[in-house]
Amino acid sequence: MSKVKEYINETVTEMVHRVTWPTWKELQSNTIIVVIASVLISLIIFGMDFSFGIAGDDQSFWRGIIGFVYKLDLN
C-alpha cells in the first residue's frame, strides 16, 4: 500500500511542479488551429467522396464522376 501512496505523491509532484502547462492564450490559439485543420480535412474528404463516390442505386441524383462515366454509353 505504501508503494501506491508513493506513486500518487510522485504523480502529483510531477504534474504540479515539473510539467510546463500552456498559457490560456497558447491554448486558445492551438485550439483554433486544430479546429480549422479539422474542418479543412473534412471538406477535402467530403469533396473527394462527392466527386468520386458511386451510389448503390440507380435512382440517386448524384453518383459522382465515376458514376457519370459508367453511365456513358460509348458504343
C-alpha positions as CSV (number, residue, x, y, z in Angstrom):
1,M,0.0,0.0,0.0
2,S,2.9,2.4,0.7
3,K,4.0,2.0,-3.0
4,V,0.6,3.1,-4.2
5,K,0.8,6.2,-1.9
6,E,4.3,7.0,-3.1
7,Y,3.2,6.7,-6.7
8,I,0.3,9.1,-6.2
9,N,2.6,11.6,-4.4
10,E,5.2,11.4,-7.1
11,T,2.5,11.9,-9.8
12,V,1.0,14.9,-8.0
13,T,4.5,16.4,-7.6
14,E,5.3,15.8,-11.3
15,M,2.0,17.3,-12.5
16,V,2.2,20.4,-10.3
17,H,5.9,21.3,-10.2
18,R,7.6,19.8,-13.2
19,V,5.1,19.9,-16.1
20,T,5.1,23.1,-18.2
21,W,1.5,23.9,-18.9
22,P,0.5,26.2,-21.9
23,T,-0.9,29.6,-21.1
24,W,-4.5,30.3,-21.8
25,K,-3.6,32.3,-24.9
26,E,-1.5,29.5,-26.3
27,L,-4.2,27.0,-25.6
28,Q,-6.8,29.1,-27.4
29,S,-4.6,29.7,-30.5
30,N,-3.7,26.0,-30.7
31,T,-7.4,25.0,-30.4
32,I,-8.3,27.4,-33.3
33,I,-5.6,25.8,-35.4
34,V,-6.8,22.3,-34.7
35,V,-10.4,23.2,-35.5
36,I,-9.5,24.9,-38.8
37,A,-7.4,22.0,-39.8
38,S,-10.1,19.5,-38.9
39,V,-12.7,21.5,-41.0
40,L,-10.4,21.7,-44.0
41,I,-9.5,18.0,-43.9
42,S,-13.2,17.1,-43.6
43,L,-14.1,19.3,-46.5
44,I,-11.4,17.7,-48.6
45,I,-12.7,14.2,-47.7
46,F,-16.2,15.3,-48.5
47,G,-15.2,16.7,-51.9
48,M,-13.4,13.5,-52.8
49,D,-16.3,11.4,-51.7
50,F,-18.8,13.6,-53.5
51,S,-16.7,13.7,-56.7
52,F,-15.7,10.0,-56.9
53,G,-18.4,8.3,-55.0
54,I,-20.7,5.8,-56.6
55,A,-24.2,5.5,-55.2
56,G,-25.6,2.0,-54.8
57,D,-28.9,2.6,-56.5
58,D,-29.7,4.0,-60.0
59,Q,-32.3,6.3,-58.5
60,S,-29.8,8.7,-56.8
61,F,-29.4,12.2,-58.2
62,W,-25.6,12.3,-58.0
63,R,-23.3,9.3,-58.5
64,G,-20.0,11.1,-58.7
65,I,-17.7,11.5,-61.6
66,I,-17.0,7.8,-61.8
67,G,-20.7,7.0,-61.7
68,F,-21.2,9.5,-64.6
69,V,-18.5,7.8,-66.6
70,Y,-20.0,4.4,-66.0
71,K,-23.4,5.7,-67.2
72,L,-22.0,6.9,-70.6
73,D,-22.8,4.6,-73.4
74,L,-19.7,4.7,-75.7
75,N,-21.0,2.1,-78.1
